Amino acid sequence: MNSPLASVEQPHLLVVDDDERIRSLLQRYLTNNGFRVSAAANAAEARALMKSMAFDLLIVDVMMPGETGMEFTKSIRGHDRTPILMLTAMGEAEHRIAGLETGADDYLAKPFEPRELVLRCQALLRRATPIQRSPHEQVKMGEAVFDPERGELRKNGKPVKLTSAENALLKLFAANAGRSFSRAELCTRLGVALERSIDVQVTRLRRKIEEDPKLPLYIQTVRGVGYVLVPDRVS
């Protein structure tokens, strides 16, 4: 079984795509953005590489001849927990759901912005390695910093007003960074009656923290579960 984050400084990615042009483009772009990148043209090549090297993240194209990306993902997921990001030209909801049901961790429809691919890779890698930290330690999320002890959120050095409900939710997330919470558990822990109230608070926090609330990098949705806080790594 591959061990996550074999190299924290330079995570090792495996791109699996039968299109040589796309493989080369992704390999070059991801390498230029701080990753080690290997490439495979099909599932068989990917398996051979995975026997000899440990990877921190797999980027797998869905539509490959022979064994598809979905079949490949499903076959390895039973014994390997390496994060998997699926790429596909099929962006319909049923295809996204099918990909996630096979065990993929995220799904990106073509065409996509290369920068979004990098951000999604970084987010998956952070989620794969929960950060060991004190419950009172400050949490950094891009330009935003939350101090759990004082209950203060600052962004770009300026204070951001939080409601008492938002403060309580962010404190709970901060004390359990990297841990996924279901909506039901969040309701119980925070004394909230409706799960919809949790969704509303998460949406408001994202607007105050995230650079792009529609593409959250820090307060992430865990499909089929709930939410997780994935702060920046502080060296």
PyMOL commands that set and color helices and strands:
alter all, ss='L'
color gray80, all
select helices_A, chain A and resi 20-32+43-52+69-77+93-101+114-128+164-175+183-190+195-209
alter helices_A, ss='H'
color red, helices_A
select strands_A, chain A and resi 12-16+36-40+57-61+84-88+106-109+139-141+144-147+152-155+158-160+181-182+219-222+226-229
alter strands_A, ss='S'
color yellow, strands_A
deselect
rebuild
show_as cartoon
